[in-house]
């Protein structure tokens, strides 16, 4: 998850983190909508215009507008790591509550908004924490730090999924509690 070399991770913006997590959240929803609107073969052609647009945009974006190493430190000077992470957790909590509203009749755009908010929250939490954790590391230690972070992220995610599955299966196994009707 650490990007760059020679200490480059200290300049990664929380906004870049949001974008890293936004694609995987919105992609399946948009892909499903495109598949519903066309045949399965045409879905592969969606990458062509975006690839051409990205190649042209890289050449045409003025240097003063391009996101770069200066954006991350400016954001974290304006907003502390604690503020950014707490805001991320608040957005994550709100978006997670939004997941409870999803049903079979929920429109795809609403699901995409909820997932995008969860992605933004993840970017607001992980990148500032990574920057704070790796600030004291030498450039030659960043590779090992990235490996350790990724390993712990996978282990913690596995435990979280296991916990959710255990709670869900326990809830399914419990007998339904019936309350007497009033009136």
N, C-alpha and C positions, 0 to 999 in steps of 0.2 A: 504494500500500500504506500510505502514511502517512494516518492518520485524524485528523480534527479540524482545527481552525484555531487560530491564535494560540498555536502551540506545543503543541497538544493531543497530538501524537504522543509527547511525553515522558512522558505519563501512561498510555499503553496498556500493559496488563499482558501478560506472556508467556502467561498463561492465555487472554486474549482472542485472542492469535495462534494458540494451539492450536485454539480453537473455529473460527477462520476457516478453518483447513485441515482440520478434522475432517469438516465437512459434505461437501466434495467427495470425500473418501476413502471415507466410509461410504455416501453417497447412492446411488452406482451399485449397490452390493451390495444395499442394502435395496430399491432400486427393482426390481432383478432378481428378488429374492425375492417382492416383491409382485406383479409381473407373472406369475411362475410360479404364484402362488396364486389369481390372479383374472384377469379380462379386462383388456385394454389401456385401455378407457375409464375404468375405476374408478381407475386410477392418479392421475388428475388430482384426484380428490376427497380424496386424502390431505392436501393443503395446507389444506383448510378447517378441520379440528379444530385443527391446529397454529397456524394464523393466529388463530383465536378464543382459544386458550389463551395465545398470546403477547400478544395485546391485553389480556386480563384480567390476566395476570401482571405486565405493566408497571405497571398501576395498583395492584396489591396487594403488591408486594415492598416491604418496609420499606427506607428509605434506608440504614440501617446494614448491610443484607445485600446491597444492590445493588452489583455490581462497578462501580468507577468509577476516576477518576484516581488515587486513593490506593493502589490495589492494586498497580499496576505499580512505583512507586517503593519500596513496602514490600518487594516481592519482590526487587528488585534491590539493596536495602540488605542484606537478609538473605543473599542469594546474589549474588555478583558476576556481572558480564556473562560473564567468563571461565568461571566455574563453570556457569552456565546454558547457555552455548553448548557447552561440553565435554560436559555431560550430554545435550544435544540430539544431538550427533554420536554419542555412545555408543548412545543409543536408535535413531538412524538406522542405525547399523552393524548392530545386533542385528536390527532389523526388516528390513533389506535381506537379511541372511542368511536370515531367515524366508521371504523371497520364493523362495528356492531350494527350499523344501519344498513349494511349491504345485504340485499336479498336477491331473489331471482328476478325481480322487476326493476332492480336498480339500474339506471342508465350507465352506459360505459363511460361517459364523460365524468360522472360523479366518482366512479371507481378510480379513474385515472387521476382525478384531483386528490383523492385520499391517498393514493399510492405516491403521488408526487410530493405531497406534504411529508409523508414518512421518509421519503428519500432526502428531502431538504433537511429534515431533522437529523438524519444520520450524518449528512455532510457537515452540519453545524456542530455535531458532537465529536466525531472522530478526528477530523483534521486539526482543530485547535488542541485536542488532547495529545495527538501525535507530535505536534509542534512543541508543546510544553514538555513532553517526555523526552524528545530527542534533541532539545536545545543544547544540552551539555555534552553531547556526543561528538567525538571527532569524526571527520568524514569517512575514515576507514572502518568505523564501527557501525555505520548506518545500514550496511547490508545485513549484518547479524541482527541488528535491532528490528529490521523489517521482517526477517525470518521468524524471530521470536514473537513479534506482534501478530503476524499472520497465523502462526501455530496456535497461540492463545485465543485469537479471535475464532478460529474453527472449533477449538475445544469448548469454549464458552457457548458458542452457537449450538453445538451438539447437545450440551447439557440443557440449554434453554428449550430446544425442540423436544428433548426427552421429557423435561418437566411438563411442558404443555401437553404432550401426548398422554402422560400419566394422569394429569388432572382431568383431561377430557375423557379418557377411558374410565376413570373412577366415577365421573359425573354420569356417564352412560349406564354404569353398573348399579348406581343407587336407585332404589325404588322411588317412583314419583310420589311426592308429597301432595296430598289433596287437602285443600282447605274447604271447610263447609260453606255453602252458599248462604249469604245473608239475605233475609227478606222473605 
